[in-house]
Amino acid sequence: EDGSSHFGPIDRGFELSASILLARSPSHPWLGGRAASPAMPETDKLAEKELQRLRKLPENRVCPNCSKEDRVGFKGVCTVFKTFVCNDCKSAHQSFSHRTKSVDMSVWTMEEVKALDERSGGGNKAAQRRWLARVPESERPTAESSLDAKKKFVERAYIEGRYAGPEGSEAPGGAALGGEAPGGDGEGRTKGKKPKKEKSKKRSE
């Protein structure tokens, strides 16, 4: 028999199998294959080191809202108020659309990290002075409190500004108190005086 007639089908079958394998390769988009995904951005090494340093500061290892303590530091950050918070309080902030990030899962810039430094008005100690200076202990949730209780506290403290420090005082590097507090929609809510009612004019006799 002719050798070519015997091995021809096998050769064609091998070529077909090779084409299928090539198509499934992530680096070859032909025949339905997908191109390799571009590398995801990463946090700069210096920014990551500084973020970890701030996270482990004693004051940042105590949640400013419920006083829960974490021996190694929290992974959640509320970037609106520049605080390191526990998981429950992070969820409470998110329920009002306050932007939050993860220490190890999010990408950070050095500018964002520096904003968490107390010298820039960030960190839990600055938040205590600015937003939580007048919290009655009877109204502060505990680590064991329900998520609903923590949501209510976040609303009172950060949106309504009930516990803010003295009017006109200023956190290090931050804006003066009594200004605008970020609300649930990301916009600032102005805490101002209620408009005076106009005195009704006396009817002329």
C-alpha positions in Angstrom: 0.0 0.0 0.0 1.0 3.6 -0.5 2.5 5.0 2.7 1.0 8.4 2.1 -2.6 7.0 2.0 -2.0 5.1 5.3 -0.6 8.1 7.3 -2.4 10.9 5.7 -5.6 10.8 7.9 -3.4 10.6 11.0 -1.4 13.7 10.0 -4.6 15.6 9.4 -6.0 14.5 12.7 -2.8 15.7 14.5 -3.1 19.1 12.7 -6.7 19.4 13.9 -5.8 18.6 17.5 -3.0 21.1 17.4 -5.3 23.8 16.1 -7.8 23.1 19.0 -5.0 23.3 21.6 -3.7 26.5 20.1 -7.2 28.0 20.1 -7.5 27.3 23.8 -4.3 28.9 24.7 -4.8 32.2 26.5 -2.1 33.9 24.5 -3.7 33.0 21.1 -7.1 34.6 20.4 -7.7 32.7 17.2 -10.7 30.4 16.9 -12.3 31.8 20.1 -9.2 31.9 22.3 -8.8 34.9 24.7 -5.8 37.1 24.9 -3.9 37.3 28.1 -5.3 39.8 30.6 -3.1 42.9 31.3 -1.5 43.0 34.7 -3.6 44.6 37.5 -2.3 47.8 39.0 -0.6 47.4 42.4 0.0 49.6 45.4 3.4 51.3 45.4 5.8 49.6 47.8 6.4 52.8 49.7 2.7 53.6 49.9 2.0 50.0 51.2 4.7 50.3 53.8 3.3 53.6 55.1 -0.3 52.3 55.1 0.8 49.3 57.2 2.6 51.7 59.6 -0.5 53.9 60.0 -2.8 50.9 60.4 -0.7 49.5 63.3 -0.7 52.7 65.3 -2.3 52.2 68.8 -5.1 54.7 68.1 -5.9 53.2 64.7 -6.2 49.7 66.2 -9.4 50.8 68.1 -12.5 51.4 66.0 -13.6 55.0 66.5 -17.3 54.1 66.3 -17.7 51.0 68.5 -14.3 50.8 70.3 -13.6 47.3 69.1 -9.9 46.5 69.3 -7.8 44.7 66.8 -4.3 43.5 67.8 -2.8 43.9 64.3 -5.0 46.7 63.0 -8.1 46.9 60.9 -8.3 46.1 57.2 -11.2 48.5 56.5 -10.8 52.2 55.9 -13.5 54.8 55.5 -11.8 57.2 53.1 -14.4 59.9 53.5 -13.6 60.4 57.2 -10.1 58.9 57.0 -10.7 56.3 59.7 -9.6 52.7 60.2 -12.8 50.7 61.1 -13.9 47.2 62.0 -15.8 45.1 59.5 -19.3 46.0 60.9 -18.6 49.7 61.0 -17.2 49.5 57.5 -20.6 48.0 56.4 -22.4 50.7 58.4 -20.5 53.4 56.5 -21.2 51.6 53.1 -24.9 51.6 53.8 -24.7 55.4 53.5 -22.5 55.2 50.4 -19.4 56.4 52.3 -16.5 55.3 50.2 -14.4 52.6 51.8 -11.3 50.7 50.8 -9.4 47.6 52.0 -5.9 47.8 53.2 -4.8 44.6 51.4 -7.3 44.3 48.6 -7.5 47.8 47.2 -5.0 49.8 45.2 -3.6 52.8 47.1 -1.8 55.9 46.0 0.7 57.6 48.3 -1.6 60.7 48.3 -4.5 58.6 49.7 -2.2 57.1 52.3 -0.8 60.4 53.5 -4.4 61.6 54.0 -4.8 59.0 56.7 -1.9 60.6 58.7 -2.9 62.6 61.7 -0.7 65.5 60.5 -3.1 65.6 57.5 -6.2 65.5 59.6 -6.6 61.7 59.2 -6.6 58.7 61.5 -8.9 57.7 64.3 -7.6 60.2 66.9 -8.4 63.1 64.6 -11.8 61.7 63.9 -12.5 61.4 67.6 -11.7 65.1 68.1 -13.7 66.2 65.1 -16.7 64.0 64.8 -17.0 62.1 68.1 -15.9 64.6 70.8 -19.3 64.8 72.5 -20.5 61.2 72.3 -22.4 60.1 75.4 -21.2 56.7 76.4 -24.9 55.6 76.6 -25.2 56.3 72.8 -22.0 54.7 71.6 -22.4 51.2 70.3 -20.1 48.4 71.5 -18.3 45.7 69.5 -21.2 43.4 70.2 -23.9 45.8 69.1 -26.1 44.9 66.1 -25.3 46.3 62.7 -28.5 48.4 62.8 -27.2 50.0 66.0 -23.9 50.9 64.3 -25.7 52.2 61.2 -27.8 54.5 63.5 -24.6 55.7 65.2 -22.9 56.5 61.9 -25.9 58.5 60.8 -26.0 60.5 64.0 -22.3 61.1 64.2 -21.1 61.7 60.6 -24.2 62.8 58.7 -26.2 64.7 61.4 -23.0 65.8 63.2 -24.6 65.4 66.6 -21.3 64.7 68.4 -18.9 67.0 66.6 -16.3 69.0 68.5 -16.7 72.7 69.3 -17.7 75.0 66.5 -14.7 76.7 64.9 -12.1 74.2 66.2 -9.9 72.6 63.6 -8.4 69.1 63.3 -4.8 69.0 62.3 -4.7 69.7 58.6 -8.4 69.3 58.3 -11.3 71.7 57.6 -12.9 73.7 60.3 -15.8 72.1 62.1 -19.4 73.2 61.5 -18.8 73.0 57.7 -20.1 70.3 55.5 -20.3 66.7 56.5 -20.3 64.2 53.7 -23.7 62.5 53.5 -24.8 59.2 52.1 -24.9 60.5 48.5 -21.3 61.6 48.6 -22.3 65.3 48.7 -21.7 67.5 51.7 -24.6 68.2 54.0 -24.4 71.6 55.6 -25.1 71.8 59.2 -26.5 75.2 59.6 -29.0 77.1 61.5 -32.6 76.8 60.7 -33.9 79.7 58.6 -35.8 82.3 60.7 -39.5 82.5 60.1 -40.6 85.8 58.8 -42.7 87.8 61.2 -46.2 88.1 60.0 -47.1 91.6 59.1 -49.8 93.2 61.3 -52.9 93.8 59.4 -53.8 97.4 59.0 -57.0 98.3 60.5 
